[in-house]
Amino acid sequence: MKIEQKFSPQLHKEISIEVGGMSYLTIYGRHVNGWYLCMPGRNVSCELSNPAQSSVWNLNSLTDAFHKVGYEPEQAKELAVEILNAIYDNENGKKQCS
């Protein structure tokens, strides 16, 4: 085993998002090849495009990630929309914590 390459530290953000009475600890940021999102407590992770820009690609990526861990397709999509809207608002300074 060997480390092939070390990348410079990248910025990440950690926020808690409330959706339907449930809390989703969400960590997202940038890595050497793009953006990522993970929810360690939910076993959810996916690649993203820039979360400050609304994107069908992001919606499909996160919906697929929720679906892979057992969420029904419609529930996965609804939850992905809410999570991505919260991240978009956070990135664009549109909402403050309550």
C-alpha positions as CSV (number, residue, x, y, z in Angstrom):
1,M,0.0,0.0,0.0
2,K,1.2,3.5,-0.8
3,I,-0.1,7.0,-1.1
4,E,-0.1,7.9,-4.7
5,Q,-0.6,11.6,-4.4
6,K,-1.5,14.2,-1.8
7,F,-3.7,17.1,-2.8
8,S,-3.8,20.5,-1.2
9,P,-6.4,21.0,1.5
10,Q,-9.8,21.9,0.0
11,L,-12.5,24.0,1.7
12,H,-15.6,22.2,2.8
13,K,-18.7,23.3,4.6
14,E,-20.7,21.5,7.3
15,I,-24.3,22.4,7.8
16,S,-27.4,20.8,9.4
17,I,-30.5,21.0,7.3
18,E,-34.0,20.4,8.7
19,V,-36.5,18.8,6.3
20,G,-39.9,17.6,7.5
21,G,-38.8,17.5,11.2
22,M,-35.7,15.5,10.4
23,S,-32.1,16.8,10.6
24,Y,-29.6,16.1,7.9
25,L,-25.9,16.8,8.7
26,T,-24.5,17.7,5.4
27,I,-20.9,18.1,4.5
28,Y,-20.1,19.5,1.0
29,G,-17.1,21.1,-0.7
30,R,-14.6,21.0,-3.4
31,H,-12.0,18.4,-4.2
32,V,-9.4,18.1,-6.9
33,N,-11.9,16.8,-9.5
34,G,-15.0,18.9,-8.6
35,W,-17.5,19.0,-5.8
36,Y,-18.9,16.5,-3.4
37,L,-21.7,16.1,-0.8
38,C,-21.9,13.6,2.0
39,M,-24.2,12.8,4.9
40,P,-22.3,10.4,7.1
41,G,-25.3,9.6,9.4
42,R,-27.3,8.6,6.3
43,N,-24.6,6.7,4.3
44,V,-25.3,9.1,1.5
45,S,-22.6,10.6,-0.8
46,C,-22.4,11.9,-4.3
47,E,-20.5,14.0,-6.7
48,L,-21.9,17.5,-7.4
49,S,-21.3,20.3,-9.8
50,N,-21.0,23.8,-8.3
51,P,-23.7,23.9,-5.6
52,A,-24.0,27.7,-5.9
53,Q,-25.6,27.1,-9.3
54,S,-28.9,25.3,-9.7
55,S,-28.4,22.1,-11.6
56,V,-30.4,19.1,-12.9
57,W,-27.2,17.1,-12.7
58,N,-26.9,17.8,-8.9
59,L,-30.6,16.8,-8.5
60,N,-30.1,13.5,-10.3
61,S,-26.8,12.8,-8.5
62,L,-28.3,13.3,-5.0
63,T,-31.6,11.6,-5.8
64,D,-29.7,8.6,-7.0
65,A,-27.6,8.6,-3.8
66,F,-30.7,8.6,-1.6
67,H,-32.3,5.9,-3.7
68,K,-29.2,3.7,-3.4
69,V,-29.6,3.7,0.4
70,G,-33.2,2.7,0.4
71,Y,-35.3,5.8,-0.1
72,E,-38.3,5.4,-2.5
73,P,-37.7,7.3,-5.8
74,E,-40.3,10.1,-5.2
75,Q,-39.1,10.6,-1.5
76,A,-35.5,10.6,-2.7
77,K,-36.2,13.3,-5.2
78,E,-38.3,15.5,-2.8
79,L,-35.5,15.3,-0.2
80,A,-32.8,16.0,-2.8
81,V,-34.7,19.1,-3.9
82,E,-34.9,20.4,-0.3
83,I,-31.3,19.7,0.6
84,L,-30.0,21.2,-2.6
85,N,-32.2,24.3,-2.2
86,A,-30.7,24.8,1.3
87,I,-27.2,24.4,0.0
88,Y,-27.9,26.8,-2.9
89,D,-29.3,29.4,-0.4
90,N,-26.3,28.9,1.9
91,E,-23.9,29.4,-1.0
92,N,-25.6,32.5,-2.2
93,G,-26.2,34.1,1.2
94,K,-30.0,33.9,1.0
95,K,-30.9,32.4,4.3
96,Q,-29.6,32.7,7.9
97,C,-29.8,30.0,10.6
98,S,-32.9,30.2,12.7
